[in-house]
Amino acid sequence: MPAQTIAPRTLEASHAMSSTVEFLRNRKLMMFVLVGLATGVMFWLTGAEMALGVTAYLVLGIVIVITAIDMFKDLMRGHWGLDILAVIAMIATLAVQEYVAGLIIALMLTGGEALEDLAARRASRELDQLLSRAPAFAGRIHQVTGEVERIAIEEVKVGDELLVRSSEILPVDGVLLSDHATIDESSVTGEPIPVNYRAGDPLLSGTVNSTTSFTMRAQKVAADSNYASIVRLVEEAVDSRAPMVRLADRYAVPFTIVSLLIAGFAWFLSGDPVRFAEVLVVATPCPLLIATPVAFMGGMSSAAKLNVIIKDGGVLEVLARVRAVAFDKTGTLTEGKADVVEIHPAARTVDETLQLAAAAEQYSVHVFADPIVASARTQQLELPEVVTADEVATNGVLASLADGTSVRVGKPSFIEEVTGPIDRPVLSAGETAVYVSVGDELAGVIILSDPIREQSAETVSRLRRAGVAEIAMVTGDITSTAESVAHAVDIQTVHAETTPQTKVRIVQAMRPRPVLMVGDGINDAPVLAAADVGVAMAGRGATVASESAAAVITSNDIARVADVAYVSRRTVQIALQSIWMGIIISVGLMLVAAFGYLPAVVGALLQEIVDLVAILSALRALRAHRGARREGPARREMPVG
């Protein structure tokens, strides 16, 4: 078996082992409490009350002090924690000499964090798998001897010729040199069917060779390749723990007050301080602390199974409440893979118009530049020499030829600055017009067809059924093209011929909120960052848009927008269900304890069971993606409300 197919598994095993060691190292306090509880139970069974009391005061004293210090640090950061109930309960058990119950609470408090970590690790397994699959080695072909040497992926340089054996992971982005290859891209794009490539086609790192060995030429170093960008996004997602507790924080103060009131009334009405301790034993808020982060990690993992990387757990909350959505057009609602379908000549012939446009578009990064240049090369047209070329953001390219001629390629308004008013052709859905001027004359108009994505209309429909009140298109393309695409996907509000700055203003003004923005290009980066939540269509590789978005769709499927919205709503729903289940059970147990029917030790043990139930309930978020998966043309939708 090739070494590279083994490496990711070896790294995964090593990572799991180191994580286990780190987990045990970080749980010293829990291990100390566990030993203390075992010792205390032994003293309790043998009737050694004095030894039991000393053990309880020692163990609980240390736990109370450490917890109080952590609580103070949280308060200094403006965060009100729920651990105060556990501290009061432990103090109360010491006061009424319910030592075993106090030790159980201490184990529940320290062990609750351990249970949370274990559940979160289970929930984030899909994210971890993406990290562990990162290619580590490459087979470089020596330029002189032709021998294949195994090198670390960091040593690959642009221009290196690489050998990729069967079942190996492609180490970097590159171009295929062999006649053909079949690539499994499911881990990157989510498409289950292998894709066939021919010599000269671009290849993505992180995908798997499903055919015999082939050769490729590296076009990017490892750090700049597609899979490395996905790994960086995943690492951000895995590291984003803090925002996930916000949902539970809303219940912290009310739950604390209710618990103390019930305990106080139980003491007051019975005259027995033991009742106060018995109530607080079952009031410890571990279900609230555990349910939310576990559910949110499960939701992030579930989204990853749909090829959507969510960078921050808090994004799930915002996505669950989205009421307005703005879509970019090119590369988002459309395929972003345009072809030249027609040329309308004006002052120049068809071939001359294409030659002038291709000469200028060589210096453009716009999605329509490549198909224009490719069309000219296919027809073997000789391009005029360009002396200077400047891309005017959101407008087009201004180029100067060697003979002194000025050429403009881009939007009609950009061309009309030198030609005056021009006639604009009628366009069909998915078609775009690129205007070309030479000097002060209109050279001609190039018509490109950029097909609408198959799932665009259905995605818009699903979002409306999910409760989104306003859906708009915000694009830099011309009005006629934008309106034709919008009509085809049933979007009524269209903002066309916008700049990155006006896109930001439009999205910021949209109501109702929160607002979701979906885009893919470099010019979408500002508006993705400005929206309440931005989702980037990475498709064939992450761009600047991916860096500024809160979530990234790594496959080329617009339907994932509706899918991740579903997963978010379902995840928040599960988190709230788990929280309220914990609250209801805890309040019920508190009332039973208030009337003296629940001894402190029994209550503490029951509370541990409640913790486990809360974790199991929250882990249901791991299956949230199942409700969003396509079943033919129709999809299952979560009811609104």
Buried (B, 14 or more C-beta within 10 A) or exposed (E): EBEBBEBBEEBBEEEEEEEEEEEEEEBEBBEBBBEBBEBBBEBBEEEBEEBBBBBBEBBBEBBBEEBEEEBEEEEEEEBEBBBBBBBBBBBBBBEBBBBBBBBBBBBBBBBBBBBBBEBBBBBBBBBBBBBBBBBBBBBBBEEEEEEBEEBEBEEBEEEBBBBBBEBBBBBBBBBBBBEEBBBBBBBBBBBEEBBEBEBEBBBBBBBBBBBEBBBBBBBBBBEBBBBBBBBBBBBBBBEBBEBBBBBBBEBBEEBBEBBBEBBBBBBEEBEEEBBBBBBBBBBBBBBBBBBBBBBBBBBBBBBBBBBBBBBBBBBBBBBBBBBBBBBBBBBBBBBBBBEBBEBBBBBBEBBBBBBBBBBBBBBBEBBBBBBBBBBBEEEEBEBBEBEEBEBEEBBBBBBBBEEEEBBBBBBBEBBBEBBEEBEEEEBEBBBBBBBBBBEEBBBBBBBBBBBBBEBBBBBBBBBBBBEBEBBBBBBBBBBBBBBBBBEBBEBEBBBBBBBBEBBBEBBEEBEEBBBBBBBBBBBBBBBBBBBBBBBBBBBBBBBBBBBBBBBBBBBBBBBBBBBBBBBBBBBBBBBBBBBBBBBEBBBEBBBBBBEEEBBBBBBBBBBBEBBBBBBEBBBBBBEBBEBBEEEEEEBEBBEEE
